[in-house]
Amino acid sequence: QLITYHTAAVNECISSVNMDEIVKLADMIRKSEKVSIFGLLKGQSAAVSLRTDLLSLGKLTYSVISPGEQMEHILHSGKDELIILFSATCSYFDYFDIRGRLEFLSCRNIWMIGCGECPSFVHHLISYHSSNIPLSHPLQLLCISEMIAQEYAKKLKK
């Protein structure tokens, strides 16, 4: 039964994700000098996967596992830095007190990958349909992570 749920979740993700947005993000990764990739909880596995894939393709990125260090980095990032956040339910910022920082965050180049309602200050969302089965969240995020890496690899060949 679990395999059936996972298969359905991956198929649901693949069939619903906007590939144009994946292509745009891959292009942003290629063009950006500074790229940071973060995720909390189940999103961390996708962040590590994308970072590893990009490294194998010659792209250096920044990542840390500690949520506090992630937020410190985001709050000290420059406007030109690309920040990629994996958050299955788009609740990444719910774990932090960001009052008084919304204007700062709205000026950052943050791309969130997840399904749900994205914070208003995040201007780029790669979303997908999900039946919201928590055991499938990491698989869906990993699936999108792999799509991003594949698109990035295609851009290197051009």
C-alpha positions as CSV (number, residue, x, y, z in Angstrom):
1,Q,0.0,0.0,0.0
2,L,2.8,2.4,0.8
3,I,4.4,1.9,-2.6
4,T,1.1,2.7,-4.2
5,Y,0.9,6.0,-2.3
6,H,4.4,6.9,-3.2
7,T,3.9,6.1,-6.9
8,A,0.7,8.1,-7.0
9,A,2.4,11.0,-5.2
10,V,5.3,11.1,-7.7
11,N,3.0,10.8,-10.7
12,E,0.8,13.6,-9.3
13,C,3.9,15.8,-8.8
14,I,5.3,15.2,-12.2
15,S,2.1,15.7,-14.1
16,S,1.2,19.0,-12.2
17,V,4.5,20.9,-11.9
18,N,5.0,23.8,-14.2
19,M,8.1,22.9,-16.3
20,D,8.5,26.5,-17.5
21,E,9.1,27.5,-13.9
22,I,11.7,24.7,-13.5
23,V,13.4,25.9,-16.6
24,K,13.4,29.5,-15.3
25,L,14.9,28.4,-12.0
26,A,17.6,26.3,-13.7
27,D,18.5,29.4,-15.8
28,M,18.7,31.5,-12.6
29,I,21.0,29.0,-11.0
30,R,23.3,29.1,-14.1
31,K,23.3,32.9,-14.1
32,S,23.7,33.5,-10.3
33,E,27.1,33.7,-8.7
34,K,25.7,33.1,-5.3
35,V,23.1,30.3,-4.7
36,S,21.9,29.1,-1.4
37,I,19.6,26.0,-1.0
38,F,17.7,25.3,2.2
39,G,14.9,23.2,3.6
40,L,13.5,22.3,6.9
41,L,12.4,18.9,8.1
42,K,11.4,16.8,5.0
43,G,12.5,19.6,2.7
44,Q,16.1,19.2,3.8
45,S,16.6,16.0,1.9
46,A,15.6,17.7,-1.4
47,A,17.9,20.7,-0.6
48,V,20.9,18.3,0.0
49,S,20.0,16.4,-3.1
50,L,19.9,19.5,-5.3
51,R,23.1,20.8,-3.8
52,T,24.9,17.5,-4.4
53,D,23.6,17.3,-8.0
54,L,24.7,20.9,-8.8
55,L,28.1,20.3,-7.2
56,S,28.6,17.2,-9.5
57,L,27.8,19.6,-12.4
58,G,30.4,22.1,-11.2
59,K,28.1,24.6,-9.5
60,L,29.1,25.6,-6.0
61,T,26.2,26.5,-3.7
62,Y,25.8,27.2,0.0
63,S,23.7,25.2,2.5
64,V,23.5,24.5,6.2
65,I,21.2,22.2,8.1
66,S,20.6,24.2,11.2
67,P,17.3,26.2,10.9
68,G,18.8,29.1,12.8
69,E,21.8,29.3,10.6
70,Q,19.6,29.1,7.5
71,M,17.6,32.1,8.6
72,E,20.7,34.1,9.6
73,H,22.1,33.5,6.2
74,I,18.8,34.6,4.5
75,L,18.6,37.7,6.6
76,H,22.2,38.6,5.7
77,S,21.9,37.8,2.0
78,G,22.4,40.3,-0.7
79,K,19.8,41.1,-3.3
80,D,21.7,39.3,-6.0
81,E,21.8,36.0,-4.2
82,L,19.5,33.3,-5.4
83,I,17.8,31.5,-2.4
84,I,16.0,28.2,-3.0
85,L,13.7,26.9,-0.3
86,F,12.2,23.5,-0.2
87,S,9.0,23.4,1.9
88,A,6.4,20.8,1.2
89,T,3.6,23.0,2.7
90,C,5.2,26.4,2.0
91,S,5.4,26.9,5.7
92,Y,9.2,27.5,5.8
93,F,8.9,31.0,7.4
94,D,6.3,29.9,10.0
95,Y,9.1,28.5,12.1
96,F,10.8,31.9,12.5
97,D,9.9,35.3,13.9
98,I,10.2,37.5,10.9
99,R,8.2,40.4,12.0
100,G,9.9,43.6,11.0
101,R,11.8,41.8,8.2
102,L,9.0,41.4,5.6
103,E,10.2,44.4,3.5
104,F,13.7,43.1,3.6
105,L,12.6,39.6,2.6
106,S,10.4,41.0,-0.2
107,C,13.5,42.4,-1.9
108,R,15.3,39.0,-2.0
109,N,15.4,36.6,-4.9
110,I,13.7,33.7,-3.1
111,W,12.3,30.7,-4.9
112,M,10.1,28.4,-2.9
113,I,9.2,24.8,-3.9
114,G,6.1,23.4,-2.3
115,C,2.4,23.3,-2.4
116,G,0.2,25.5,-0.3
117,E,-0.1,29.2,0.2
118,C,3.2,31.0,-0.3
119,P,4.1,34.0,1.8
120,S,3.4,37.3,0.0
121,F,7.0,38.4,0.1
122,V,8.1,35.2,-1.9
123,H,7.8,36.2,-5.5
124,H,8.6,32.8,-7.1
125,L,6.8,29.5,-6.3
126,I,7.2,26.2,-8.0
127,S,4.1,24.4,-7.0
128,Y,2.6,21.0,-7.7
129,H,-0.5,19.1,-6.7
130,S,-0.3,17.0,-3.6
131,S,-2.8,14.7,-1.9
132,N,-1.0,15.9,1.2
133,I,0.1,12.5,2.5
134,P,3.1,13.5,4.7
135,L,5.0,10.3,4.0
136,S,5.1,11.3,0.3
137,H,6.3,14.9,0.9
138,P,10.0,14.0,0.6
139,L,9.5,12.1,-2.6
140,Q,7.7,14.9,-4.3
141,L,10.3,17.5,-3.3
142,L,13.1,15.1,-4.3
143,C,11.4,14.6,-7.7
144,I,11.4,18.4,-8.3
145,S,14.9,18.6,-7.1
146,E,15.9,16.1,-9.8
147,M,14.0,18.0,-12.4
148,I,15.8,21.2,-11.6
149,A,19.2,19.4,-11.7
150,Q,18.3,17.9,-15.1
151,E,17.3,21.2,-16.5
152,Y,20.5,22.8,-15.2
153,A,22.5,20.0,-16.9
154,K,20.7,20.7,-20.2
155,K,21.6,24.4,-20.0
156,L,25.3,23.5,-19.6
157,K,25.3,21.6,-22.9
158,K,24.0,24.7,-24.8
